[in-house]
Amino acid sequence: MARVTGIGGVFFLSRGDGKKLSAWYEKHLGMKLEDFGASILHWEQDTAEDKGVTVWNVADHDSEWFRPSQSNFMINYRVDDLAALIEQLTAAGIEILEGPQYHENGAFAWLMDPEGNKVELWEPKNWDEKNKR
């Protein structure tokens, strides 16, 4: 049977100026924009212990997971150093809604982008004694 083998892209409609929102992601989350306006993420460059995976999930209609966002989507971005990124974001005046939180598959934090979309940051970690906090 033919099947899905991965996520080929994440696309969403800006509520305002798409170029401005893309520039915010480039500046604050380090997503380098190509000449045509998109960011290309190469999983083979990921240095996490899990060697790179993408999680796909559908939340129930009454889930609070995406709150306070009114969007019906949330993107989880893999990051290489969550503590350093939180420090950079805080220094830039960007509020961290929650986190870091430590779970069996890594560390997480959440923020809102300028258009009110909740963003999940994830530093993948193996659940072992050195990573438990």
N, C-alpha and C positions, 0 to 999 in steps of 0.2 A: 504494500500500500504506500502511495506517495504521502509525504507528511511534511510539516513545518520543521525546519532544522535550526531556526534562530530568528532573531529580530533583525530585519534588514534596514530599518529606519524608524525614527520617531518623528512624527509630523503633527503640528498643531497650529491652529489659526490664532494669530495675534488679535487682541481686542483693540489695539491701537496701531502704533508704528512698529512693524515687524523688524525693520533694520535696527531700531533702537533697542528692542528687546533682545535681539541676537547679540548686539554689542554688549549688553549687560551680562549675558551668559559668558561671552568671551572674556570680559574684564574680570568678573568676579568668580567664575567657576573654571576659567582656563580652557574653555572650549574654542580652540583656534578655528577661525572661520576661513574657509577657502574662498577663492575669487568669486565663485557662484553663490556664496552666501550661506552655505551649510558647513557644519563641522563633521569631519570624518573621524570616527573613533575606531582605532585598530586594536582589537582585543589581544593580539599577539604582543602588544606593547605593555599590557597590564602586568604588573609585578606582584599581584596578590598571590597568596598561598594556594588559592583554589584554581589558579590558572585561567580564570575568566569564565563566568557563567552569566546568563541573563534569566531573571525570574519573570514569569508571566502569570498574572492572577486577575480574576474578576471578583470584585467586592459586591456584597449584597447591597441592594438599593438603599437600605437604611443605615449603612456603615458610617461611622463617624471618622474613619481613617483619614479622609481627605480634608477634614475640617481644620482650620476655618475657611478654607477655599470653597468657593461655590462651583468650581470646575468639576467635571465628571471624569477627570483623569488626574493622575499624579505620576511623574517620572522619577524613577530611582536612578541616581547617577553613582556609579562606582567611583571612588576617590582613592588616591594613593596615601594620603596622610590627613585623616579627618581632623585631628587636633590642630594642625597647622592651618588647614582651610578654615576652620571655625575662627581661629585667631585673625586671619586675613579678612574674613567677612565682617567680624565684629569691629575691626579697625576701620573698615569702610562704612560703618554705620548700619550694617545689615543685621537685623534682629534674628537671632536663632530662636525659633519657637520652642524647641525641645531638643534635648540631647547635650552631650552625647549619651546614648544608651548602649549598653553592652549586652549582646545576645549571643547565642551559640554559633551564629554564622557571621559575627562581626559587630562593628560599632556603627551607630546610626545617629543622624541629626536631621532636623527639619527646619525649613525656612519658607518664606513666600517670595516669589519673584515680583517685579514691579507691577505685573498685571493681576496679581492675586492668585496665582497658581501655586499650590503647595509643592515643594521640591523636597525629595528625600535624598539624603547623602548617605552612602554606605561604604565603609572601609571593610572589605571582606577579611575575615580572620578565621583560622581554624580554632575550634573550641578546645583549648588545652590550658594547662596551668599557667603558662606565660601570658595568655590573652584574657584570662578571667579577671574581672575587676569588680 
